[in-house]
């Protein structure tokens, strides 16, 4: 056998692997291109897409609800008139939120906590004085208008989750209990409260949307694999319980996925009518206002199944146009997400676009028969004032993000400011960039201990159990510091030492002690002030030597160096030196009752003695 026959060429990857590699390369290139683009056009695209979707929705609500309104005795324009009023209110709210309210307000914890509390109060009021519609108790009448608090709570919950996870630091390190507490407990305190109140009104479809954007923000925070497994298990368990306890939900799910038989039961009438509407529309549609299924054949034609009316009247062309408008919103959100350097804005952007786009995809999948009927409206198009206003407020938040987010620097990008408009834009982004940099600096200093941690909880619980939070034993009270010196905070005695403090208090080797002494020498020469314990020990040593006539007043070279450094540091402020000297002299004049063997040298002089080999006689006094 020849050498050429024995040498085997590397096998070419399969078709699907090559296709996956090509798709991954194209996606990475698209991310690079989107991340290098400016954001000046993003607010304009968001305003145009949201406005077109809103007015298109008012038109389709008029077309889909006119027949039903006439048959019920109301006017043909009743539903459309109400939708138009909420559309104007929502567009004004979108512009106010996008162009007048600074993003720094959303970043303040007390703001999002207050908004979350108001949303919880409204949901509690729904349970007691709410209105039940089709088995769901999610509406409340205020000033003659029926509103749905669970819809207004969506943007509030997204901002709250973004605020929590942007300050949590790393949630993928530590034991499983630590990561679970840090990644799940803080979020579930607010998320679990709102979801529980919504479930009290039996609205599982809205809870599904909440779970969707919560999962997106949670995965963006980069949890550990064990934490993802626990979260997925809890989610599947909760969904299974909600389905099992309702025979109606079981039947709807079984009818949707039972592809081996035709569903002709009463629970399939709405799904079958929706498919019939799409099939009737064909490619061009039957014409605007010419739908057949809206003549009381298709239940909720103006609400949950309005996309079926769109497909019937405007055909495949109209359905694709609606999808393109949603794609424009996703495109703008991707631009903000890839260019922003603020972690809070990135998490909130992920949550908002997951909410709007995910809800639209679920509604469309429900209409075309890929999902069971879950009662999720189509954003901006379905009838419903609360849903429309909350969706437009979410778009307004995205507009504010695009206008104010600090940008990630791009290699080769020009930093010069050309005109006054660019100066105002840079000023808005600079104000928010400073806040984001300060927060990230705190997180980078201690990424594992930032935010809500299990160690902080155990420390505080231990302080409460031991009574250290209110009183402190007399023997553990710190000694009163001399006048002119800096005192320790009362809470420092009960606080858990940080990792940096533990490393500083660990015993040092001879080489490390020498390096530490060299570092202190350089810092003292540069103007740093010696610690109070070093000054007090030096004063006590000097006074003891002057009181003993048999001991020479000369000092070792190391002590002279320490005294020299103290004098150099104290000469910077002449007013502080006499006060410190008088305080130290007053303290040395007091009689010391301790035995010599019980006296301990301060940490500063212990390190110097190790490095410079001070005589043992200087360690007493």
N, C-alpha and C positions, 0 to 999 in steps of 0.2 A: 504494500500500500504506500503510495507516494506521500510526501510531506504535505502537498497541497490538499490531498483528500483528507489527511488527518486534521488540518487546520480548518476549523469551522468559523464561518463568518457570524457576527452577532445577529440574532434574530430581530427582524423588524417588528416594532410594536403593532398590535392589532388595530383594526379599523376604529373601534370604539375608543381605545386608548388615545389614538392619534386625534380623533375628533374632540375628545375631552381636553387634550393638551392644547389644541388650536383654540377652543372656546376659552380656556383659562388665559391664554396669551392675549387674546383679543380683549377680554375683560380687564386685564391688568393694564393694557395700553389705554383703554377707555378711561380707567381711573386716573391714570397719569394726565391725560388730556383734560379731563374735567377738573382735576385738582390744580391745574396750572392756569385756569381761566379766571378772569375777574368776575365780580358778582354784581356789576352795575346793571345788567339787564335782567337779573333774576326777579327783583320786585315787580318789574313791568310785566313779565311773563306770568307771574303768579296772579297779579290783579286781573289781567286779561282772561286767563283761563278760568279763574273762579267766577268772574262776572258773566262770561259766556255760559258756563254751566248753570249758574243761578237763573238767568233769564230763560234759558232753554228749559229748565225745570218748571218754571212758572207756566210756560207755554204748554208743556206736556201735561201738567196738572189740570190745566183748563180743558185740554182735549180729553183726558181720561176720566175726569170727574163730572163733566157736564151732564151726561145722561143719568148718572146715579143721583146727582143733586136734584134734577128735575123730577125724577120718579119719587124722591122722598119729600117733595113739596117745597124745597128751597129753590133759590134762583140758580141758574146755570153757572153764574160767575161767583157764587158764594165761596167755594173752596179756593178758586184761583185768586179772588180778592184777598183772602186771608194770607195765602202764600206770598202774594206780592207785598203785603205790608211787612211780613217778616223778612222778605228778601231785601227791602230797603233798609230795615233796621240792621240786618246782618252785614250788608255792604258798608254802612256807616261805621259799624263796630269794627269791621276789618280794617278800614282806613285809619280809625283812631288808634287801634292797637298797633298797627304796622308803622305808623308815621309819627305818632305823638308820644306814646308811652315808651320810656327807655327800658332796655333789657335789664338794667341793673335792679329794677323793681322785682322782676321775676327771680332774680338770683338771691334775694334776701330771704332767709329762712322764715322769718315771722310773716312775710307776705303769703307764701305758699301754705304755711300752717293755718293762717287765718282763712284763706279761701277754702282750704280743705274742711275746716270746721263749719263754715257756712254751708257747704255742699252736704255735709253730714246732717246738719240741722234740717235742711230742706227734705232730705230723704227720710228722716225720722218723721217729719210732718206728713209725708205721703202715706206712711203706714197707718196713721190715725185718721187723717181727713182727706186722703187721696181719692181719686176716681178710678174705678175699674173698667177697663175696655178690653174685650175679648179675652178675659181671664187674667189680664195683667194689671196690676195696681201700681202704675208708674206716673200718674198725672195728678196735678194739684191745681186748683183754680185760685189765681191771684189777680185781683183788680179786673175781673171779667175775662181774663185770658187763661187758657189751659196750657200749662208748661210742664215739661218733663225734666225734673232735676238730674236724672241719671245722664242725660245728654250734656248738660252744662258741666257736669262733674268730669267729663272725659278730658278736656284740656287742662283742668286743674290737677287731675291725677297724674297726667303726663309730666307737668312741671314739677310736681312734688316728687315723683320718682326720679326725675333727672337731678333734682337738687340733692336727694339722698345719695344716689350712686356716684355723683361727681365728687362727693366728699368722703367716700368710704375707703379710698385707697385700693390696695390689692386685696381681692377677695378670693384669691386662688392659692394662698399660702397658709400653712398651719394644718392642724388636725381637721378631721371632718366636722367635729362639733364647732370649732372656731370658725371655719369657713361658712358653715350653715348659719351660725348666729350672725356673722357679719354680713352675709349676702342675702339672707331671707328675712330675718326677724325685723330689722328696721323697716323694710318695704312692706311686709305683711301687716304691720301695725296700722298703716293708713289704707293700704290696698285691701286688706281683709275686712276692715270696717265698712268701706264703701260697697264692696261686693256682697257682703252679708246683708246690708240694707237693701240692695237691689234684688237679691234673691228672695227677700221677704215679700216682694211684689210679684214673684214668679216670672221674672223676665230673664230667661236663660240666654236668649239671643244677645242682649246687651252685655251680659257677663262674659260671653264668648269673645266679644270685641275687646273688653277689658283684659282678658287673659292673653289676647293676641299682642297688644302693644306692651303689656307687662313682660311677656316673654322676649320681645325684641329688645327692650331696654336692658333686661337682665342678661341676655346673651352678649350685648354690646359691652357690658361691664367685665367681660372675660372671666367668668367663674371657673372653678376647677371641675374636672370631669365627675368627681364624686358628687359635687353640689348640683351639677346638671342632672345626674341620674336621680338624685333625691327629688329635685323639683319636677322632673318629668313624671316620676312615679306618683307624686302627690297630685299632679294635674290629671293624670289618667284615672286615678282612683276617684277624685272628685267628679270628673265627667261621667264615669260609670255609675256612681251613686245617683247623680241627677237624672240619668236616663232610666235607671232601673225603677226608681220610685214613681215614674210617670208612665202609665200604659200608652198614653197618646204619643209620647216621644218614641217609645219602642216601635209602635206601629208605623210612624212616619219614617223612621230610619230603615225599617225592614222593607217598606214599600219603595224607598228610593234605591236601595242597593240590591233588590231582588230582580236582577236582570233576566232571569230565566222564565219570567212570567209577566203577563200584562196586568197592570194594576187598573181595575175598573171600580174600585170601592169608593166610598164617599170621601175618604181622606186623600184620594188622589185627584179629585176634581180640579183643584186649583193648579196643581202641577201639570195636569193634562191640558188644561185651558191655556196655560202659559206656553207650552210647546206648540199648541195649535196656532197661537198668535204669531209666533216666530216663523212657523212654516208657511202661514198665509202671507206674511210680508215678503218673503222671497228676497231678491237682490235689491230691487228698487222700492219696495213697499207699496201699500195700497193708497197712499196719500195722507197728508196731515189732516187729522180729524175724521178719517174714514174707517176707523177700527170697528170690527164686528164684535170682538170679544168683550169690549167695554159695556155692551148692552146687558149688564147683569149676568154675563156668563163667567167673567173672570173676577173672583173676589179680590178686594184690595187692589184694584187696577191702578188707582192713583197713588198708592203707597208702596207696599213691598214688591208688587209685580208691575211697576211702571216701566221697567226695561222691556217687558214683553210687549207693551203698547208701543214703545219706541221702535222695536224691531218689526212690528206689524205695520205701522204707518210709514216709517222711513226706511224700512228694509235693512239689509246688511250694511249699506252705506252709512245710514244714520247710526247704527250700533257701533261701527268702527270709528266714526267721528267722536262719539262719546268716549270710547276707549282711548283715543288719541289725546283728548283733553285731560284725562286722568294721567296718561303717560307724561304730559307736560308738567303736571304737578310733581310727579316722581322725579323727573329730570331736574327740576329746580331744587328739590330737596337733596338730591345727590350732589349737586353743585355746592350747596351750603355745607353739607356734611363733610365733603372731601377737602374743602378749603379752610374750614374753621379750625382754629387752634384752641378753642374753649371747650372743655369737656362737657360742661353743662349744656351748651348749645347743641353739641353733637348728640347727646343722649335725648334731648327734647325733640330734635329734628327727626331722629329715628322713630320716636314714639308717635309723633304727629302724622308722619307719612305712612307709618304702619297702620294707624287707626283709619285714615281716610281711604288709602288704597286697599287695605285688607278688607274693610267693610264693603267697598265697591265690588271687589272680587267675590266675596262671599254671597252678596246679593245676586250677582250675575250667575254664579255657579248654581245658586238655588233656582233661578228662573230656567236655566237650560237643563236642569235635572241632574246635575252632578252632586248636589248637596240637598239634604232634606229641608223642608220648609221650617225656617227658624225665626222668621219675623224680623229680619234685619233690613232697614231701609237703604235705598241708594243715595249716597251723599250728594247734596246740592239739587237733586232732581225729584226725589220722592216728596210727597206732601208731608208736612210736619214743620212747624215753626221753630221748635226747640232744636231739632236736629240741624236745620238749616243755619240758624244763628251760631250754634256751637261750631259747626264746620267752618263757617266764614271766620270766626274768631281764631280757630286753629291756623287758617291761612294767613291771617293778620300776624300771628306770632312768627310764622315762617318769614314773612316780609320784614318784620323787625330784626330777626336773626340775620337775614341777608344784608341789611343796611348797617348793622352795628357790630357784627361778629369780628373779633380780631383774626386776621388772615395768617395762614401759615406761610412763611417766607418761601419764595420760589427762586431757584438759582437763575441768575441773569435777569431778574425782573427789575425794572427801573423804579427807583424809590423817590425820584423827584416829583414834586407837586406842581402841576401845570396851571391850575386855575383855582378860583375860590371855591367852586363846587367840590373839587377834590380835597381841598383843605378842610372843609366841613366834614366830608366823609372820613378823612383820616383822624379828625378830632373825635368823632363818635367811636371809631374803632379803638383809638388809643385809650380812651377812658375805660372801656370794658376790658381791654387787654391787660391793663395794670391789675385789675381785680383778679382776672384769671391767672396771671403770673404769681400773685401772692398766694392764691389757693394751691396752685401746683407746687410751689416751693414748700409749703407746709406738708403736703402729701409726700413729696420726694424726700423730705427729711426723715420721715418715719412712715413708709407706705404700709407696713403691717399693723401699726398701732393707731392709724388715723381712722376717724369715724367711730362707729359703734362696734366695740370689741368685747369679747367674752371676758378678757382680763379686767377691763374697766368695770364691768358689771359685778364680777366677784369681789373686786376691791371695794366698791361702794357698798355692796351688801355686807361685807365683813365689817366695814366701818359702822354701818347701822346696827349690826348685831352687837358689836363690842362697845357701842356707845361713844365711839371716837368722833362722831360727827358733831356732837353738842358739847361734851365735856372731855377734859383730858386730865389724867392723874397728875398730882403735884410733882412726883419724882421725875416724870417724863417731860415736864415743862422746860422749854429752852431757857438758858441763862439770859438775863437782860444784857443787851449789847451796850457798849459804852456810847456816850453821846457823840454824835457826828459820824457814826458808823451805820452801815446798812443792816436792817434787821430781816430775819427770815419770816416768810409768810406763814400764818398759822396753819394753812392747809398743807404745807409742805411736809409736815410730820406724818400725815396719813396718806400722802400720795405715793403711788408705786414708782420706784426709781426707774428711769428709762434705761435702755440698753447702753447708751453712751455713758451714763453715770456709773453703771456697773463696770464697764470697761476701765473707767478712770480709777475706780476704787480697788481694782484688782492689784495684787502685788506685782511690782515691776522687777525685772532683772537688772543687773549692773549696767549693761549697755543701754537698756531702755531708760534707766534713771539718769544716766549721763546725758542722753538725748533730750530728756524732759528738762533737765537743768539748763542745757544750752538753749532750748526754746524759750524758757522763762527769762534767761539772760537777755536774749535778743528782744523779747517783747518788753522787758523793763527799760532797755535802752531806748526803744522806740516811743516811750511815753506811757506805757501801761502802768497802772498803780498796783503795788503789791497787795496781797490779801490782808484782811484785818488780823487774822490769826498770826501771820508772819510778823506784822508790826508789833503785836502785843508780846509775842515771844522774844523778839529782839529787845523790847523795852525792859522786860523782866530780867533778861540776861545781863543787860548793861547795869541795871540798878543793883543786882546781886553782886556784881563785880566791884562796884564802887563802895558798897557797904562792907566788903571784906578787905581789910588792909593787907593781908598776907598774899592775896591773889593779884597778880599783875593785871593792869588795865589793858594790856595789849590783846588784840584779837587775832585769830587765825586768818590766813588769806581768804578762806571761803567766807567767814563771817564778815570780813571787811568788804568783800565783794557784794554780799547781801545788803550791808549797810549802805554801801555806795549806790547800789541800785535803788534802795529806798529813798535816799536823799535826792537822787536824780529825778525820781518820779514825784517826790513831794515838792521839789523846787518849782514845778510847773504851776502850782496853786499855793501861793504864800499864805492865803487866809485859812486854808484847811489844815496846814501843818501845826500851828499852835493849838488848835482845838483838839487834834488827835493826840498831841503830846500831853496836853493837860488831862484828857480823858484817860490815857494810858498811865500817867503818873498817879492819878486818883485811884485807879484800880490796883497799882502796885503797892500803894500805901496801905491798902486793906490787909489785915493779917490773914495769912493762908494757914489753915488748920490741917491740911492734908499731909500725909506722910510722904517723904521723897519718893518711895517706891510706887505710890499711887499716881504720881504726876505723869502725864503723858505729853510728849512733844507734839506740837501741831503737825498736821500733814505736810505743810510747806517746808518746815525745817527738817522733818524726817527725810524727805526726798533730797534736800540739799546735803544732809549729813551722809546719806548713802553715796551721793555723787562725788562729794569733795573730801570724804573721810574726816569729818570733824572730830575733834577729841571728845571723849565721853563727858568731860567736865562741862561742856556747853549744853549738854542735854538735861542738866539739872538747874534749877533756879526758878 
